[in-house]
Amino acid sequence: MKIHDSVTLERVTDALHRRQTHLDDPGFCLYCGADAEGVEPDAQEYECELCGENRVYGAEEVRMHMAFP
Ligand SMILES: [Zn+2]
């Protein structure tokens, strides 16, 4: 899976931390690199509000793909 260059391990780790501490539902658009909110941990292929691509994934899902590309 191709992950946008701006979606770094640091951003994903921070998002995972936010979910635990603020009850946020963070995710990322892997196509344009935008942050997304209201995304379940295992969300896949949600529509990005910014670019319109169905490439929004939950932070946990992105983290997993980074560990096992
Ligand atoms: Zn996007």
N, CA, C, O and the ligand as a Tripos MOL2 file, in Angstrom:
@<TRIPOS>MOLECULE
protein
  277   275    70     0     0
PROTEIN
NO_CHARGES

@<TRIPOS>ATOM
      1 N           0.8380   -1.2080    0.0000 N.3       1 MET1
      2 CA          0.0000    0.0000    0.0000 C.3       1 MET1
      3 C           0.8680    1.2510    0.0000 C.2       1 MET1
      4 O           1.8170    1.3620    0.7770 O.2       1 MET1
      5 N           0.5350    2.1880   -0.8770 N.am      2 LYS2
      6 CA          1.2850    3.4400   -0.9370 C.3       2 LYS2
      7 C           0.7580    4.4040    0.1270 C.2       2 LYS2
      8 O          -0.4370    4.6890    0.1960 O.2       2 LYS2
      9 N           1.6740    4.8910    0.9440 N.am      3 ILE3
     10 CA          1.3250    5.8630    1.9710 C.3       3 ILE3
     11 C           1.9800    7.1930    1.6390 C.2       3 ILE3
     12 O           3.1790    7.2560    1.3650 O.2       3 ILE3
     13 N           1.1800    8.2610    1.6640 N.am      4 HIS4
     14 CA          1.7100    9.5860    1.3380 C.3       4 HIS4
     15 C           2.9110    9.9220    2.2200 C.2       4 HIS4
     16 O           2.9390    9.6050    3.4090 O.2       4 HIS4
     17 N           3.9050   10.5770    1.6040 N.am      5 ASP5
     18 CA          5.1680   10.8530    2.3050 C.3       5 ASP5
     19 C           4.9820   11.6610    3.5900 C.2       5 ASP5
     20 O           5.7750   11.5390    4.5230 O.2       5 ASP5
     21 N           3.9360   12.4840    3.6370 N.am      6 SER6
     22 CA          3.7520   13.3380    4.8220 C.3       6 SER6
     23 C           3.1550   12.5750    6.0030 C.2       6 SER6
     24 O           3.1660   13.0670    7.1320 O.2       6 SER6
     25 N           2.6340   11.3730    5.7450 N.am      7 VAL7
     26 CA          2.0800   10.5600    6.8330 C.3       7 VAL7
     27 C           3.2330    9.7580    7.4450 C.2       7 VAL7
     28 O           3.5280    8.6320    7.0430 O.2       7 VAL7
     29 N           3.8580   10.3780    8.4170 N.am      8 THR8
     30 CA          5.0490    9.7830    9.0330 C.3       8 THR8
     31 C           4.6670    8.9370   10.2410 C.2       8 THR8
     32 O           3.5650    9.0400   10.7810 O.2       8 THR8
     33 N           5.6070    8.1070   10.6410 N.am      9 LEU9
     34 CA          5.3940    7.2900   11.8360 C.3       9 LEU9
     35 C           5.1040    8.1790   13.0430 C.2       9 LEU9
     36 O           4.3070    7.8260   13.9120 O.2       9 LEU9
     37 N           5.7640    9.3390   13.0820 N.am     10 GLU10
     38 CA          5.5520   10.2690   14.1980 C.3      10 GLU10
     39 C           4.1000   10.7530   14.2420 C.2      10 GLU10
     40 O           3.4880   10.7910   15.3100 O.2      10 GLU10
     41 N           3.5530   11.1190   13.0860 N.am     11 ARG11
     42 CA          2.1550   11.5820   13.0400 C.3      11 ARG11
     43 C           1.1900   10.4740   13.4330 C.2      11 ARG11
     44 O           0.2180   10.7090   14.1500 O.2      11 ARG11
     45 N           1.4630    9.2750   12.9610 N.am     12 VAL12
     46 CA          0.5640    8.1620   13.2630 C.3      12 VAL12
     47 C           0.6240    7.8200   14.7540 C.2      12 VAL12
     48 O          -0.4050    7.5700   15.3820 O.2      12 VAL12
     49 N           1.8230    7.8110   15.3060 N.am     13 THR13
     50 CA          1.9780    7.5290   16.7330 C.3      13 THR13
     51 C           1.2580    8.5830   17.5710 C.2      13 THR13
     52 O           0.6150    8.2640   18.5710 O.2      13 THR13
     53 N           1.3750    9.8350   17.1510 N.am     14 ASP14
     54 CA          0.6930   10.9190   17.8510 C.3      14 ASP14
     55 C          -0.8270   10.7410   17.7770 C.2      14 ASP14
     56 O          -1.5360   10.9980   18.7500 O.2      14 ASP14
     57 N          -1.3080   10.3070   16.6380 N.am     15 ALA15
     58 CA         -2.7460   10.0900   16.4640 C.3      15 ALA15
     59 C          -3.2340    8.9620   17.3780 C.2      15 ALA15
     60 O          -4.3020    9.0610   17.9830 O.2      15 ALA15
     61 N          -2.4450    7.8970   17.4700 N.am     16 LEU16
     62 CA         -2.8210    6.7850   18.3400 C.3      16 LEU16
     63 C          -2.8890    7.2590   19.7920 C.2      16 LEU16
     64 O          -3.7600    6.8420   20.5560 O.2      16 LEU16
     65 N          -1.9580    8.1340   20.1540 N.am     17 HIS17
     66 CA         -1.9260    8.6780   21.5020 C.3      17 HIS17
     67 C          -3.1630    9.5400   21.7580 C.2      17 HIS17
     68 O          -3.7550    9.4870   22.8360 O.2      17 HIS17
     69 N          -3.5450   10.3340   20.7550 N.am     18 ARG18
     70 CA         -4.7270   11.1950   20.9000 C.3      18 ARG18
     71 C          -5.9910   10.3680   21.0800 C.2      18 ARG18
     72 O          -6.8780   10.7390   21.8480 O.2      18 ARG18
     73 N          -6.0720    9.2550   20.3750 N.am     19 ARG19
     74 CA         -7.2620    8.4270   20.5190 C.3      19 ARG19
     75 C          -7.4080    7.9340   21.9570 C.2      19 ARG19
     76 O          -8.5090    7.8480   22.5000 O.2      19 ARG19
     77 N          -6.2690    7.6150   22.5500 N.am     20 GLN20
     78 CA         -6.3040    7.0820   23.9130 C.3      20 GLN20
     79 C          -6.5570    8.1610   24.9540 C.2      20 GLN20
     80 O          -7.2050    7.9060   25.9690 O.2      20 GLN20
     81 N          -6.0470    9.3750   24.7090 N.am     21 THR21
     82 CA         -6.1090   10.4070   25.7320 C.3      21 THR21
     83 C          -7.2580   11.3910   25.5470 C.2      21 THR21
     84 O          -7.7270   11.9740   26.5240 O.2      21 THR21
     85 N          -7.7220   11.5870   24.3170 N.am     22 HIS22
     86 CA         -8.7640   12.5890   24.0700 C.3      22 HIS22
     87 C         -10.0330   12.0040   23.4640 C.2      22 HIS22
     88 O         -10.9690   12.7390   23.1480 O.2      22 HIS22
     89 N         -10.0670   10.7120   23.3050 N.am     23 LEU23
     90 CA        -11.2210   10.0620   22.6930 C.3      23 LEU23
     91 C         -11.4720   10.5720   21.2810 C.2      23 LEU23
     92 O         -12.6060   10.5690   20.8010 O.2      23 LEU23
     93 N         -10.4080   11.0060   20.6220 N.am     24 ASP24
     94 CA        -10.5110   11.3830   19.2200 C.3      24 ASP24
     95 C         -10.5880   10.1220   18.3660 C.2      24 ASP24
     96 O         -10.2490    9.0260   18.8120 O.2      24 ASP24
     97 N         -11.0350   10.3020   17.1480 N.am     25 ASP25
     98 CA        -11.0390    9.1990   16.1790 C.3      25 ASP25
     99 C         -10.2270    9.6190   14.9600 C.2      25 ASP25
    100 O         -10.7790    9.9280   13.9040 O.2      25 ASP25
    101 N          -8.9070    9.6260   15.1250 N.am     26 PRO26
    102 CA         -8.0670   10.1420   14.0410 C.3      26 PRO26
    103 C          -7.8050    9.1200   12.9400 C.2      26 PRO26
    104 O          -7.7520    7.9120   13.1700 O.2      26 PRO26
    105 N          -7.6480    9.6490   11.7600 N.am     27 GLY27
    106 CA         -7.2680    8.8240   10.6240 C.3      27 GLY27
    107 C          -6.4670    9.6770    9.6570 C.2      27 GLY27
    108 O          -6.2470   10.8660    9.8850 O.2      27 GLY27
    109 N          -6.0350    9.0450    8.5720 N.am     28 PHE28
    110 CA         -5.2390    9.7640    7.5930 C.3      28 PHE28
    111 C          -5.6860    9.4110    6.1850 C.2      28 PHE28
    112 O          -6.0770    8.2800    5.8960 O.2      28 PHE28
    113 N          -5.6150   10.4160    5.3160 N.am     29 CYS29
    114 CA         -5.7900   10.1300    3.8990 C.3      29 CYS29
    115 C          -4.4320    9.7470    3.3390 C.2      29 CYS29
    116 O          -3.5040   10.5560    3.3410 O.2      29 CYS29
    117 N          -4.3140    8.5360    2.8690 N.am     30 LEU30
    118 CA         -3.0210    8.0690    2.3760 C.3      30 LEU30
    119 C          -2.7200    8.5960    0.9810 C.2      30 LEU30
    120 O          -1.6050    8.4550    0.4790 O.2      30 LEU30
    121 N          -3.7300    9.2070    0.3570 N.am     31 TYR31
    122 CA         -3.5250    9.7380   -0.9830 C.3      31 TYR31
    123 C          -2.9210   11.1410   -0.9330 C.2      31 TYR31
    124 O          -1.9550   11.4310   -1.6380 O.2      31 TYR31
    125 N          -3.5020   12.0160   -0.0890 N.am     32 CYS32
    126 CA         -3.0120   13.4060   -0.0500 C.3      32 CYS32
    127 C          -2.3280   13.7400    1.2680 C.2      32 CYS32
    128 O          -1.7010   14.7930    1.3860 O.2      32 CYS32
    129 N          -2.4380   12.8620    2.2610 N.am     33 GLY33
    130 CA         -1.7390   13.0810    3.5260 C.3      33 GLY33
    131 C          -2.5270   13.8820    4.5420 C.2      33 GLY33
    132 O          -1.9930   14.2360    5.5930 O.2      33 GLY33
    133 N          -3.7960   14.1790    4.2520 N.am     34 ALA34
    134 CA         -4.6010   14.9930    5.1500 C.3      34 ALA34
    135 C          -4.9750   14.2270    6.4200 C.2      34 ALA34
    136 O          -5.1000   13.0020    6.4180 O.2      34 ALA34
    137 N          -5.1490   14.9860    7.4990 N.am     35 ASP35
    138 CA         -5.6920   14.4100    8.7250 C.3      35 ASP35
    139 C          -7.1940   14.2340    8.5490 C.2      35 ASP35
    140 O          -7.8440   15.0320    7.8740 O.2      35 ASP35
    141 N          -7.7360   13.1960    9.1530 N.am     36 ALA36
    142 CA         -9.1800   12.9980    9.1480 C.3      36 ALA36
    143 C          -9.6200   12.7330   10.5750 C.2      36 ALA36
    144 O          -8.8600   12.2050   11.3860 O.2      36 ALA36
    145 N         -10.8670   13.1070   10.8730 N.am     37 GLU37
    146 CA        -11.4200   12.8450   12.1980 C.3      37 GLU37
    147 C         -12.6920   12.0210   12.0610 C.2      37 GLU37
    148 O         -13.2840   11.9430   10.9840 O.2      37 GLU37
    149 N         -13.1030   11.4080   13.1630 N.am     38 GLY38
    150 CA        -14.3080   10.5960   13.1110 C.3      38 GLY38
    151 C         -14.0870    9.3110   12.3360 C.2      38 GLY38
    152 O         -14.9860    8.8180   11.6560 O.2      38 GLY38
    153 N         -12.8680    8.7710   12.4470 N.am     39 VAL39
    154 CA        -12.4990    7.5640   11.7120 C.3      39 VAL39
    155 C         -12.2500    6.4220   12.7000 C.2      39 VAL39
    156 O         -11.4020    6.5320   13.5860 O.2      39 VAL39
    157 N         -12.9890    5.3400   12.5420 N.am     40 GLU40
    158 CA        -12.8020    4.1980   13.4270 C.3      40 GLU40
    159 C         -11.3930    3.6190   13.2350 C.2      40 GLU40
    160 O         -10.7810    3.7930   12.1820 O.2      40 GLU40
    161 N         -10.8850    2.9250   14.2740 N.am     41 PRO41
    162 CA         -9.5140    2.3820   14.2090 C.3      41 PRO41
    163 C          -9.2690    1.5010   12.9920 C.2      41 PRO41
    164 O          -8.1890    1.5320   12.4000 O.2      41 PRO41
    165 N         -10.2810    0.7110   12.6200 N.am     42 ASP42
    166 CA        -10.0630   -0.2300   11.5200 C.3      42 ASP42
    167 C         -10.7110    0.2370   10.2180 C.2      42 ASP42
    168 O         -10.9590   -0.5530    9.3070 O.2      42 ASP42
    169 N         -10.9780    1.5490   10.1550 N.am     43 ALA43
    170 CA        -11.6100    2.0860    8.9470 C.3      43 ALA43
    171 C         -10.7120    1.9200    7.7260 C.2      43 ALA43
    172 O          -9.4900    2.0420    7.8070 O.2      43 ALA43
    173 N         -11.3470    1.6420    6.6040 N.am     44 GLN44
    174 CA        -10.6070    1.5190    5.3520 C.3      44 GLN44
    175 C         -11.3920    2.1800    4.2310 C.2      44 GLN44
    176 O         -12.6120    2.0430    4.1370 O.2      44 GLN44
    177 N         -10.6710    2.8950    3.3860 N.am     45 GLU45
    178 CA        -11.2420    3.4470    2.1540 C.3      45 GLU45
    179 C         -12.4310    4.3600    2.3880 C.2      45 GLU45
    180 O         -13.4250    4.3030    1.6650 O.2      45 GLU45
    181 N         -12.3170    5.2200    3.4260 N.am     46 TYR46
    182 CA        -13.3070    6.2740    3.5950 C.3      46 TYR46
    183 C         -12.9800    7.4050    2.6320 C.2      46 TYR46
    184 O         -11.8430    7.5460    2.1800 O.2      46 TYR46
    185 N         -13.9940    8.2110    2.3240 N.am     47 GLU47
    186 CA        -13.7610    9.3200    1.3990 C.3      47 GLU47
    187 C         -13.0750   10.4770    2.1090 C.2      47 GLU47
    188 O         -13.4720   10.8660    3.2070 O.2      47 GLU47
    189 N         -12.0490   11.0190    1.4810 N.am     48 CYS48
    190 CA        -11.3110   12.1510    2.0280 C.3      48 CYS48
    191 C         -12.0660   13.4380    1.7280 C.2      48 CYS48
    192 O         -12.4730   13.6750    0.5910 O.2      48 CYS48
    193 N         -12.2540   14.2770    2.7620 N.am     49 GLU49
    194 CA        -12.9750   15.5390    2.5710 C.3      49 GLU49
    195 C         -12.1630   16.5140    1.7280 C.2      49 GLU49
    196 O         -12.7120   17.4300    1.1160 O.2      49 GLU49
    197 N         -10.8610   16.3070    1.7030 N.am     50 LEU50
    198 CA         -9.9790   17.2540    1.0160 C.3      50 LEU50
    199 C          -9.8240   16.9220   -0.4660 C.2      50 LEU50
    200 O         -10.0350   17.7730   -1.3290 O.2      50 LEU50
    201 N          -9.4550   15.6860   -0.7450 N.am     51 CYS51
    202 CA         -9.1380   15.3410   -2.1410 C.3      51 CYS51
    203 C         -10.2130   14.4740   -2.8000 C.2      51 CYS51
    204 O         -10.2020   14.2820   -4.0160 O.2      51 CYS51
    205 N         -11.1480   13.9470   -1.9880 N.am     52 GLY52
    206 CA        -12.2350   13.1750   -2.5710 C.3      52 GLY52
    207 C         -11.9050   11.7270   -2.8770 C.2      52 GLY52
    208 O         -12.7720   10.9630   -3.3020 O.2      52 GLY52
    209 N         -10.6500   11.3490   -2.6610 N.am     53 GLU53
    210 CA        -10.2650    9.9550   -2.9010 C.3      53 GLU53
    211 C         -10.7370    9.0720   -1.7390 C.2      53 GLU53
    212 O         -10.7850    9.5210   -0.5940 O.2      53 GLU53
    213 N         -11.0770    7.8400   -2.0350 N.am     54 ASN54
    214 CA        -11.4730    6.9050   -0.9760 C.3      54 ASN54
    215 C         -10.2340    6.2230   -0.3940 C.2      54 ASN54
    216 O         -10.0420    5.0130   -0.5150 O.2      54 ASN54
    217 N          -9.3980    7.0590    0.2470 N.am     55 ARG55
    218 CA         -8.1310    6.5480    0.7460 C.3      55 ARG55
    219 C          -7.9050    6.9150    2.2170 C.2      55 ARG55
    220 O          -6.7630    6.9810    2.6700 O.2      55 ARG55
    221 N          -8.9850    7.1530    2.9590 N.am     56 VAL56
    222 CA         -8.8530    7.4790    4.3720 C.3      56 VAL56
    223 C          -8.8920    6.1920    5.1990 C.2      56 VAL56
    224 O          -9.8070    5.3780    5.0720 O.2      56 VAL56
    225 N          -7.8870    6.0360    6.0370 N.am     57 TYR57
    226 CA         -7.7710    4.8470    6.8860 C.3      57 TYR57
    227 C          -7.6230    5.2680    8.3380 C.2      57 TYR57
    228 O          -7.0680    6.3280    8.6270 O.2      57 TYR57
    229 N          -8.1160    4.4470    9.2480 N.am     58 GLY58
    230 CA         -7.9370    4.7120   10.6630 C.3      58 GLY58
    231 C          -6.4640    4.6450   11.0450 C.2      58 GLY58
    232 O          -5.6710    3.9580   10.4010 O.2      58 GLY58
    233 N          -6.1090    5.3730   12.1100 N.am     59 ALA59
    234 CA         -4.7020    5.4580   12.5100 C.3      59 ALA59
    235 C          -4.1080    4.0740   12.7970 C.2      59 ALA59
    236 O          -2.9720    3.7940   12.4120 O.2      59 ALA59
    237 N          -4.8720    3.2110   13.4700 N.am     60 GLU60
    238 CA         -4.3720    1.8700   13.7760 C.3      60 GLU60
    239 C          -4.1040    1.0830   12.4910 C.2      60 GLU60
    240 O          -3.1290    0.3420   12.3710 O.2      60 GLU60
    241 N          -5.0130    1.2800   11.5460 N.am     61 GLU61
    242 CA         -4.8720    0.5890   10.2710 C.3      61 GLU61
    243 C          -3.6010    1.0530    9.5490 C.2      61 GLU61
    244 O          -2.8680    0.2460    8.9770 O.2      61 GLU61
    245 N          -3.3580    2.3540    9.5870 N.am     62 VAL62
    246 CA         -2.1550    2.9010    8.9430 C.3      62 VAL62
    247 C          -0.8990    2.3800    9.6410 C.2      62 VAL62
    248 O           0.0830    2.0070    8.9980 O.2      62 VAL62
    249 N          -0.9590    2.3660   10.9690 N.am     63 ARG63
    250 CA          0.1960    1.8950   11.7540 C.3      63 ARG63
    251 C           0.5380    0.4550   11.3830 C.2      63 ARG63
    252 O           1.7070    0.0880   11.2600 O.2      63 ARG63
    253 N          -0.5040   -0.3450   11.2080 N.am     64 MET64
    254 CA         -0.2870   -1.7580   10.8790 C.3      64 MET64
    255 C           0.3810   -1.8890    9.5110 C.2      64 MET64
    256 O           1.2600   -2.7280    9.3150 O.2      64 MET64
    257 N          -0.0460   -1.0510    8.5730 N.am     65 HIS65
    258 CA          0.5300   -1.1310    7.2300 C.3      65 HIS65
    259 C           1.9790   -0.6540    7.2310 C.2      65 HIS65
    260 O           2.7840   -1.0760    6.4010 O.2      65 HIS65
    261 N           2.3040    0.2430    8.1870 N.am     66 MET66
    262 CA          3.6900    0.7150    8.2670 C.3      66 MET66
    263 C           4.5930   -0.4020    8.8100 C.2      66 MET66
    264 O           5.7490   -0.5420    8.4090 O.2      66 MET66
    265 N           4.0350   -1.1830    9.7260 N.am     67 ALA67
    266 CA          4.8260   -2.2570   10.3190 C.3      67 ALA67
    267 C           4.9640   -3.4320    9.3580 C.2      67 ALA67
    268 O           5.9970   -4.0990    9.3040 O.2      67 ALA67
    269 N           3.9030   -3.6620    8.6090 N.am     68 PHE68
    270 CA          3.9140   -4.7980    7.6590 C.3      68 PHE68
    271 C           3.4800   -4.3040    6.2780 C.2      68 PHE68
    272 O           2.3430   -4.5290    5.8630 O.2      68 PHE68
    273 N           4.3680   -3.6480    5.5880 N.am     69 PRO69
    274 CA          4.0070   -3.0450    4.3000 C.3      69 PRO69
    275 C           3.6940   -4.0940    3.2330 C.2      69 PRO69
    276 O           3.3740   -3.7430    2.0970 O.2      69 PRO69
    277 ZN         -7.0960   13.0770    0.6600 Zn       70 ZN70
@<TRIPOS>BOND
     1     1     2 1
     2     2     3 1
     3     3     4 2
     4     3     5 am
     5     5     6 1
     6     6     7 1
     7     7     8 2
     8     7     9 am
     9     9    10 1
    10    10    11 1
    11    11    12 2
    12    11    13 am
    13    13    14 1
    14    14    15 1
    15    15    16 2
    16    15    17 am
    17    17    18 1
    18    18    19 1
    19    19    20 2
    20    19    21 am
    21    21    22 1
    22    22    23 1
    23    23    24 2
    24    23    25 am
    25    25    26 1
    26    26    27 1
    27    27    28 2
    28    27    29 am
    29    29    30 1
    30    30    31 1
    31    31    32 2
    32    31    33 am
    33    33    34 1
    34    34    35 1
    35    35    36 2
    36    35    37 am
    37    37    38 1
    38    38    39 1
    39    39    40 2
    40    39    41 am
    41    41    42 1
    42    42    43 1
    43    43    44 2
    44    43    45 am
    45    45    46 1
    46    46    47 1
    47    47    48 2
    48    47    49 am
    49    49    50 1
    50    50    51 1
    51    51    52 2
    52    51    53 am
    53    53    54 1
    54    54    55 1
    55    55    56 2
    56    55    57 am
    57    57    58 1
    58    58    59 1
    59    59    60 2
    60    59    61 am
    61    61    62 1
    62    62    63 1
    63    63    64 2
    64    63    65 am
    65    65    66 1
    66    66    67 1
    67    67    68 2
    68    67    69 am
    69    69    70 1
    70    70    71 1
    71    71    72 2
    72    71    73 am
    73    73    74 1
    74    74    75 1
    75    75    76 2
    76    75    77 am
    77    77    78 1
    78    78    79 1
    79    79    80 2
    80    79    81 am
    81    81    82 1
    82    82    83 1
    83    83    84 2
    84    83    85 am
    85    85    86 1
    86    86    87 1
    87    87    88 2
    88    87    89 am
    89    89    90 1
    90    90    91 1
    91    91    92 2
    92    91    93 am
    93    93    94 1
    94    94    95 1
    95    95    96 2
    96    95    97 am
    97    97    98 1
    98    98    99 1
    99    99   100 2
   100    99   101 am
   101   101   102 1
   102   102   103 1
   103   103   104 2
   104   103   105 am
   105   105   106 1
   106   106   107 1
   107   107   108 2
   108   107   109 am
   109   109   110 1
   110   110   111 1
   111   111   112 2
   112   111   113 am
   113   113   114 1
   114   114   115 1
   115   115   116 2
   116   115   117 am
   117   117   118 1
   118   118   119 1
   119   119   120 2
   120   119   121 am
   121   121   122 1
   122   122   123 1
   123   123   124 2
   124   123   125 am
   125   125   126 1
   126   126   127 1
   127   127   128 2
   128   127   129 am
   129   129   130 1
   130   130   131 1
   131   131   132 2
   132   131   133 am
   133   133   134 1
   134   134   135 1
   135   135   136 2
   136   135   137 am
   137   137   138 1
   138   138   139 1
   139   139   140 2
   140   139   141 am
   141   141   142 1
   142   142   143 1
   143   143   144 2
   144   143   145 am
   145   145   146 1
   146   146   147 1
   147   147   148 2
   148   147   149 am
   149   149   150 1
   150   150   151 1
   151   151   152 2
   152   151   153 am
   153   153   154 1
   154   154   155 1
   155   155   156 2
   156   155   157 am
   157   157   158 1
   158   158   159 1
   159   159   160 2
   160   159   161 am
   161   161   162 1
   162   162   163 1
   163   163   164 2
   164   163   165 am
   165   165   166 1
   166   166   167 1
   167   167   168 2
   168   167   169 am
   169   169   170 1
   170   170   171 1
   171   171   172 2
   172   171   173 am
   173   173   174 1
   174   174   175 1
   175   175   176 2
   176   175   177 am
   177   177   178 1
   178   178   179 1
   179   179   180 2
   180   179   181 am
   181   181   182 1
   182   182   183 1
   183   183   184 2
   184   183   185 am
   185   185   186 1
   186   186   187 1
   187   187   188 2
   188   187   189 am
   189   189   190 1
   190   190   191 1
   191   191   192 2
   192   191   193 am
   193   193   194 1
   194   194   195 1
   195   195   196 2
   196   195   197 am
   197   197   198 1
   198   198   199 1
   199   199   200 2
   200   199   201 am
   201   201   202 1
   202   202   203 1
   203   203   204 2
   204   203   205 am
   205   205   206 1
   206   206   207 1
   207   207   208 2
   208   207   209 am
   209   209   210 1
   210   210   211 1
   211   211   212 2
   212   211   213 am
   213   213   214 1
   214   214   215 1
   215   215   216 2
   216   215   217 am
   217   217   218 1
   218   218   219 1
   219   219   220 2
   220   219   221 am
   221   221   222 1
   222   222   223 1
   223   223   224 2
   224   223   225 am
   225   225   226 1
   226   226   227 1
   227   227   228 2
   228   227   229 am
   229   229   230 1
   230   230   231 1
   231   231   232 2
   232   231   233 am
   233   233   234 1
   234   234   235 1
   235   235   236 2
   236   235   237 am
   237   237   238 1
   238   238   239 1
   239   239   240 2
   240   239   241 am
   241   241   242 1
   242   242   243 1
   243   243   244 2
   244   243   245 am
   245   245   246 1
   246   246   247 1
   247   247   248 2
   248   247   249 am
   249   249   250 1
   250   250   251 1
   251   251   252 2
   252   251   253 am
   253   253   254 1
   254   254   255 1
   255   255   256 2
   256   255   257 am
   257   257   258 1
   258   258   259 1
   259   259   260 2
   260   259   261 am
   261   261   262 1
   262   262   263 1
   263   263   264 2
   264   263   265 am
   265   265   266 1
   266   266   267 1
   267   267   268 2
   268   267   269 am
   269   269   270 1
   270   270   271 1
   271   271   272 2
   272   271   273 am
   273   273   274 1
   274   274   275 1
   275   275   276 2
@<TRIPOS>SUBSTRUCTURE
     1 MET1         2 RESIDUE 1 A MET
     2 LYS2         6 RESIDUE 1 A LYS
     3 ILE3        10 RESIDUE 1 A ILE
     4 HIS4        14 RESIDUE 1 A HIS
     5 ASP5        18 RESIDUE 1 A ASP
     6 SER6        22 RESIDUE 1 A SER
     7 VAL7        26 RESIDUE 1 A VAL
     8 THR8        30 RESIDUE 1 A THR
     9 LEU9        34 RESIDUE 1 A LEU
    10 GLU10       38 RESIDUE 1 A GLU
    11 ARG11       42 RESIDUE 1 A ARG
    12 VAL12       46 RESIDUE 1 A VAL
    13 THR13       50 RESIDUE 1 A THR
    14 ASP14       54 RESIDUE 1 A ASP
    15 ALA15       58 RESIDUE 1 A ALA
    16 LEU16       62 RESIDUE 1 A LEU
    17 HIS17       66 RESIDUE 1 A HIS
    18 ARG18       70 RESIDUE 1 A ARG
    19 ARG19       74 RESIDUE 1 A ARG
    20 GLN20       78 RESIDUE 1 A GLN
    21 THR21       82 RESIDUE 1 A THR
    22 HIS22       86 RESIDUE 1 A HIS
    23 LEU23       90 RESIDUE 1 A LEU
    24 ASP24       94 RESIDUE 1 A ASP
    25 ASP25       98 RESIDUE 1 A ASP
    26 PRO26      102 RESIDUE 1 A PRO
    27 GLY27      106 RESIDUE 1 A GLY
    28 PHE28      110 RESIDUE 1 A PHE
    29 CYS29      114 RESIDUE 1 A CYS
    30 LEU30      118 RESIDUE 1 A LEU
    31 TYR31      122 RESIDUE 1 A TYR
    32 CYS32      126 RESIDUE 1 A CYS
    33 GLY33      130 RESIDUE 1 A GLY
    34 ALA34      134 RESIDUE 1 A ALA
    35 ASP35      138 RESIDUE 1 A ASP
    36 ALA36      142 RESIDUE 1 A ALA
    37 GLU37      146 RESIDUE 1 A GLU
    38 GLY38      150 RESIDUE 1 A GLY
    39 VAL39      154 RESIDUE 1 A VAL
    40 GLU40      158 RESIDUE 1 A GLU
    41 PRO41      162 RESIDUE 1 A PRO
    42 ASP42      166 RESIDUE 1 A ASP
    43 ALA43      170 RESIDUE 1 A ALA
    44 GLN44      174 RESIDUE 1 A GLN
    45 GLU45      178 RESIDUE 1 A GLU
    46 TYR46      182 RESIDUE 1 A TYR
    47 GLU47      186 RESIDUE 1 A GLU
    48 CYS48      190 RESIDUE 1 A CYS
    49 GLU49      194 RESIDUE 1 A GLU
    50 LEU50      198 RESIDUE 1 A LEU
    51 CYS51      202 RESIDUE 1 A CYS
    52 GLY52      206 RESIDUE 1 A GLY
    53 GLU53      210 RESIDUE 1 A GLU
    54 ASN54      214 RESIDUE 1 A ASN
    55 ARG55      218 RESIDUE 1 A ARG
    56 VAL56      222 RESIDUE 1 A VAL
    57 TYR57      226 RESIDUE 1 A TYR
    58 GLY58      230 RESIDUE 1 A GLY
    59 ALA59      234 RESIDUE 1 A ALA
    60 GLU60      238 RESIDUE 1 A GLU
    61 GLU61      242 RESIDUE 1 A GLU
    62 VAL62      246 RESIDUE 1 A VAL
    63 ARG63      250 RESIDUE 1 A ARG
    64 MET64      254 RESIDUE 1 A MET
    65 HIS65      258 RESIDUE 1 A HIS
    66 MET66      262 RESIDUE 1 A MET
    67 ALA67      266 RESIDUE 1 A ALA
    68 PHE68      270 RESIDUE 1 A PHE
    69 PRO69      274 RESIDUE 1 A PRO
    70 ZN70       277 GROUP 0 **** ****
